[in-house]
């Protein structure tokens, strides 16, 4: 299991770095980021729908459409007329899907029982796998050069995952006190501390070793540690949020799509939750 996690983790890291480096040649459209985000979001959407099962039956078609639309909407930044009003456009898209989800149930309604649940679950999928990733993608278009924004994306992707790795190995080595015995029995407080220390160290390393004229966190130790700790905590909460979904659906993993990790949801859960926190930090420090 550990060996599988190591080689699969190395592949995922290589793919992420390749995406960040390769997109430099296609600025400002960044097709690798688009493909990366669209594939992962739709794969995660498929897993979420499957986890919920036929008994809960969200509006799968609208869920896929909502996630796809929100991912693609980020690339409106390349249209000068849309750039200043991007967040207004995004709000309009979200409002449109709220109305659309209601309309779908109104048209297909036959008897009372599950309509409200289906609408709520459909909206949960769209917000979780469509809206949250927008904050990750928007880091690419922060007002700075492409190289600096690649470093920012690296921070947003690798710091929460380094926290996850640090927590995993620290927990295996010295973990004794259960942190969330009901949601995630293997997580320990010792692992959480180890994860946060790893996240802070990763934040410092990426900020100071990145090939950029000015470190995006300005080589300020307080900001680097603050970024690492806050993003690490958000990533842990993201992991627990996905654990809540799996436990409620009585499943150990989202799927078996990623050897050693489980499903795509198991890989991206921390980044989904930490993306808004990363974006806020990086936006304020731009």
Phi, psi and omega per residue, in radians:
X1 nan -0.843 -3.137
X2 -1.114 -0.742 3.129
X3 -1.079 -0.698 3.116
X4 -1.127 -0.741 3.103
X5 -1.067 -0.657 -3.098
X6 -1.191 -0.846 -3.109
X7 -1.273 -0.595 3.089
X8 -1.210 -0.673 3.083
X9 -1.077 -0.704 3.119
X10 -1.096 -0.685 3.110
X11 -1.130 -0.769 -3.136
X12 -1.112 -0.697 3.105
X13 -1.117 -0.781 -3.139
X14 -1.086 -0.713 3.120
X15 -1.128 -0.715 3.139
X16 -1.139 -0.791 3.114
X17 -1.112 -0.721 3.101
X18 -1.054 -0.689 3.091
X19 -1.099 -0.789 -3.105
X20 -1.160 -0.722 -3.116
X21 -1.298 -0.774 -3.075
X22 -1.105 -0.576 -3.085
X23 -1.185 -0.297 3.103
X24 -1.002 -0.557 -3.057
X25 -1.411 -0.146 -3.066
X26 -2.188 0.369 3.094
X27 -1.047 2.442 0.120
X28 -1.751 0.277 -3.045
X29 -1.522 -0.463 3.044
X30 0.838 1.088 -3.061
X31 -1.145 -0.528 -3.131
X32 -1.193 -0.692 3.067
X33 -1.100 -0.728 3.119
X34 -1.056 -0.864 -3.131
X35 -1.109 -0.761 3.140
X36 -0.993 -0.881 -3.053
X37 -1.264 -0.700 -3.111
X38 -1.157 -0.784 -3.128
X39 -1.110 -0.816 -3.118
X40 -1.138 -0.730 -3.105
X41 -1.135 -0.754 -3.129
X42 -1.238 -0.644 3.092
X43 -1.135 -0.729 3.101
X44 -1.140 -0.665 3.099
X45 -1.070 -0.760 3.115
X46 -1.057 -0.740 3.129
X47 -1.138 -0.723 -3.125
X48 -1.109 -0.798 3.117
X49 -1.060 -0.733 3.137
X50 -1.157 -0.678 3.109
X51 -1.056 -0.730 -3.107
X52 -1.187 -0.568 3.047
X53 1.319 3.049 -3.081
X54 -1.199 -0.488 -3.100
X55 -1.109 -0.619 -3.122
X56 -1.669 -0.501 2.998
X57 0.630 1.301 2.992
X58 -1.175 2.942 3.107
X59 -1.330 1.503 -2.977
X60 -1.026 -0.760 -3.123
X61 -1.043 -0.807 3.127
X62 -1.205 -0.548 3.093
X63 -1.115 -0.849 3.105
X64 -1.070 -0.763 -3.132
X65 -1.115 -0.735 -3.134
X66 -1.117 -0.797 3.132
X67 -1.093 -0.786 3.134
X68 -1.081 -0.786 -3.108
X69 -1.088 -0.754 -3.108
X70 -1.207 -0.640 3.071
X71 -1.121 -0.847 -3.113
X72 -1.144 -0.530 -3.095
X73 -1.052 -0.487 -3.130
X74 -1.072 -0.500 -3.094
X75 -1.418 0.012 2.981
X76 -1.137 -0.261 3.094
X77 -1.025 -0.401 -3.122
X78 -1.417 -0.107 3.081
X79 -1.741 1.996 -3.047
X80 -0.895 -0.647 -3.103
X81 -1.217 -0.450 -3.080
X82 -1.588 -0.421 -3.006
X83 -0.986 -0.822 -3.087
X84 -1.219 -0.369 -3.060
X85 -2.033 0.458 -3.063
X86 -1.003 -0.843 -3.073
X87 -1.181 -0.499 3.037
X88 -1.177 -0.749 3.096
X89 -1.070 -0.760 -3.128
X90 -1.094 -0.722 3.086
X91 -1.073 -0.704 3.103
X92 -1.107 -0.700 3.104
X93 -1.092 -0.773 3.137
X94 -1.088 -0.758 3.113
X95 -1.092 -0.682 3.119
X96 -1.071 -0.686 3.139
X97 -1.283 -0.559 3.039
X98 -1.035 -0.818 3.127
X99 -1.133 -0.755 -3.113
X100 -1.084 -0.677 3.137
X101 -1.137 -0.713 3.060
X102 -1.106 -0.801 -3.110
X103 -1.049 -0.703 3.134
X104 -1.032 -0.799 3.140
X105 -1.199 -0.590 3.112
X106 -1.141 -0.673 -3.122
X107 -1.298 -0.647 -3.033
X108 -1.696 -0.012 -3.058
X109 -1.108 2.293 3.085
X110 -2.177 -0.643 -3.134
X111 -2.715 2.715 -3.119
X112 -1.225 2.724 3.051
X113 2.571 -0.891 -2.981
X114 -2.303 0.031 -3.030
X115 -1.060 -0.835 -3.110
X116 -1.092 -0.728 3.122
X117 -1.093 -0.766 3.125
X118 -1.081 -0.756 -3.138
X119 -1.125 -0.749 -3.128
X120 -1.117 -0.744 -3.128
X121 -1.198 -0.663 3.101
X122 -1.096 -0.770 3.126
X123 -1.171 -0.625 3.086
X124 -1.058 -0.777 3.141
X125 -1.098 -0.790 -3.113
X126 -1.114 -0.751 -3.127
X127 -1.214 -0.737 -3.067
X128 -1.218 -0.791 -3.018
X129 -1.847 -0.093 3.098
X130 -1.976 -0.843 -3.084
X131 -1.328 -0.875 -3.089
X132 -1.008 -0.740 3.110
X133 -1.121 -0.323 3.098
X134 -1.032 -0.626 -3.122
X135 -1.178 -0.561 3.073
X136 -1.208 -0.842 -3.115
X137 -1.103 -0.646 -3.080
X138 -1.157 -0.314 3.055
X139 -1.073 -0.539 3.138
X140 -1.084 -0.504 -3.072
X141 -1.879 0.353 3.003
X142 -1.101 2.615 -3.053
X143 -1.209 1.437 3.131
X144 -2.822 -3.129 3.122
X145 -1.365 2.819 -3.044
X146 -1.085 -0.643 -3.121
X147 -1.124 -0.790 3.123
X148 -1.093 -0.682 -3.139
X149 -1.238 -0.472 3.018
X150 -1.144 -0.685 3.081
X151 -1.119 -0.722 3.118
X152 -1.071 -0.743 3.097
X153 -1.124 -0.665 3.098
X154 -1.075 -0.737 3.075
X155 -1.059 -0.798 -3.093
X156 -1.156 -0.518 -3.106
X157 -1.554 -0.791 -2.959
X158 -1.524 -0.530 -3.124
X159 -1.089 -0.856 3.109
X160 -1.136 -0.586 3.129
X161 -1.266 -0.624 3.053
X162 -1.117 -0.634 3.060
X163 -1.066 -0.756 3.121
X164 -1.083 -0.765 -3.135
X165 -1.153 -0.789 3.128
X166 -1.069 -0.718 3.127
X167 -1.146 -0.689 -3.119
X168 -1.083 -0.880 -3.069
X169 -1.289 -0.672 3.095
X170 -1.117 -0.726 3.115
X171 -1.093 -0.704 3.108
X172 -1.126 -0.630 -3.043
X173 -1.424 -0.848 -3.000
X174 -2.290 0.105 -3.077
X175 -1.157 2.214 3.135
X176 -2.295 -0.647 -3.026
X177 -1.713 2.028 -3.104
X178 -1.116 2.343 3.139
X179 -1.588 -0.838 -3.134
X180 -2.377 1.338 -3.023
X181 -1.056 -0.443 -3.125
X182 -1.496 -0.845 -3.097
X183 -1.302 -0.810 -3.065
X184 -2.543 1.541 -2.989
X185 -1.051 -0.418 -3.084
X186 -1.476 -0.208 -3.112
X187 -1.384 2.399 -3.133
X188 -2.208 2.811 3.086
X189 -1.162 -0.617 3.084
X190 -1.100 -0.726 3.093
X191 -1.094 -0.694 3.130
X192 -1.082 -0.762 3.125
X193 -1.109 -0.788 3.106
X194 -1.066 -0.671 3.115
X195 -1.130 -0.747 -3.126
X196 -1.186 -0.646 3.071
X197 -1.116 -0.745 3.109
X198 -1.105 -0.694 3.121
X199 -1.101 -0.747 3.122
X200 -1.119 -0.741 3.120
X201 -1.145 -0.681 3.108
X202 -1.127 -0.696 3.120
X203 -1.073 -0.791 3.121
X204 -1.100 -0.805 -3.074
X205 -1.120 -0.829 -3.123
X206 -1.120 -0.723 -3.107
X207 -1.139 -0.671 -3.014
X208 -1.639 -0.398 -3.110
X209 -1.707 -0.192 -3.109
X210 -1.141 2.480 3.135
X211 -1.335 1.303 -3.124
X212 -2.405 2.524 -3.107
X213 -1.071 -0.615 3.140
X214 -2.290 2.068 3.087
X215 -0.942 2.397 -3.018
X216 -1.198 -0.389 3.012
X217 -1.768 0.247 3.007
X218 1.065 0.449 3.122
X219 0.907 0.496 3.115
X220 -1.622 1.977 -3.022
X221 -1.031 -0.665 -3.137
X222 -1.121 -0.790 3.133
X223 -1.177 -0.689 -3.139
X224 -1.105 -0.805 3.122
X225 -1.184 -0.728 3.114
X226 -1.051 -0.755 3.095
X227 -1.079 -0.858 -3.100
X228 -1.052 -0.776 -3.105
X229 -1.206 -0.791 -3.093
X230 -1.203 -0.724 3.103
X231 -1.202 -0.637 3.088
X232 -1.105 -0.774 3.102
X233 -1.079 -0.767 3.119
X234 -1.072 -0.704 3.117
X235 -1.116 -0.699 3.084
X236 -1.076 -0.738 3.106
X237 -1.115 -0.635 3.084
X238 -1.107 -0.706 3.090
X239 -1.096 -0.753 3.127
X240 -1.204 -0.584 3.103
X241 -1.094 -0.738 3.110
X242 -1.214 -0.601 3.064
X243 -1.073 -0.673 3.095
X244 -1.043 -0.792 3.126
X245 -1.054 -0.835 -3.097
X246 -1.132 -0.749 -3.129
X247 -1.118 -0.735 -3.140
X248 -1.142 -0.551 3.116
X249 -1.601 0.077 3.088
X250 0.989 0.904 3.126
X251 -2.372 2.437 3.141
X252 -1.302 -0.772 3.133
X253 -2.237 2.756 3.118
X254 -1.149 -0.614 3.068
X255 -2.971 -2.963 3.074
X256 -2.011 0.481 -3.024
X257 -1.228 -0.516 -3.086
X258 -2.043 1.809 -3.089
X259 -0.950 2.304 3.110
X260 1.550 -0.312 -3.090
X261 -2.070 -0.464 -3.058
X262 1.943 -2.027 -3.133
X263 -1.930 3.136 3.094
X264 -1.074 -0.688 3.095
X265 -1.022 -0.638 3.128
X266 -1.191 -0.425 -3.142
X267 -1.473 -0.699 -2.988
X268 -1.736 -0.051 -3.015
X269 -1.001 -0.744 -3.122
X270 -1.173 -0.703 -3.116
X271 -1.189 -0.646 3.126
X272 -1.012 -0.811 -3.079
X273 -1.294 -0.599 -3.077
X274 -1.483 -0.227 -3.079
X275 -1.000 -0.815 3.108
X276 -1.095 -0.630 3.125
X277 -1.175 -0.773 3.101
X278 -1.051 -0.807 -3.120
X279 -1.051 -0.765 -3.121
X280 -1.079 -0.833 3.105
X281 -1.001 -0.896 -3.018
X282 -1.243 -0.548 3.075
X283 -1.176 -0.773 -3.105
X284 -1.205 -0.493 -3.107
X285 -1.679 0.050 3.123
X286 -1.247 nan nan
